[in-house]
Amino acid sequence: MPITEPAITLERFNDSHIEGITALYNDPQIGRQTLQMPYQSTEIWRNRLAVDNERLVKIVALHQGTVIGNIGLEQYSRIRRCHAGSFGMGVALAWQGKGVGSKLLATALDIADNWMNLQRIELSVFADNEAAIALYHKFGFETEGLLRDYAVRDGVLVDTLSMARLRRTPRAG
């Protein structure tokens, strides 16, 4: 009997996902790998959703209607930086290593490349998050630098890596 993959669907983040996103980032194992504060309310996420900005795309991964991950891609608004953007993502602990992050990142990069025409995508990742770093390398991201004592996590200052993926397109002239 063949093994079947669990059905994972992607949707644009909307009001029906707020409780699931809140639960995702309130999981201490997920929150500690991001810059989110613990015990955030659904109202905080509702306010983030309310931002009407076409330069910001938020996508959730769902399994049987339950939020299991998300990614937010934002194009920079400054004129001289509008060729670039950044993203942040999180995947529920039980779903890590099962392709959810790859599916979210591939979708975000397709939007970045084919709809937003971004030439540079940037991110920061804790330097000890080997699984995330491997995922980013898989999608062509390269480490550009080490940011020492970048953020507080578990009561201590920790380092992050600055990574980016450049998409070269032919230039005029």
Protein Blocks (a to p, Z undefined) as FASTA:
>chain_A
ZZdddddddddddfklmmmmmmmmmpmklmmmmcbdehiafklmmmmmmpccfkbccddd
deehiafbdcdddddfbfklmmgccddddddfklgonlmmmmmmmmmmmmmmmmnopabd
cddddfklmmlmmmmmmnopacfbdcehkbccehiacdddddddddddddeZZ
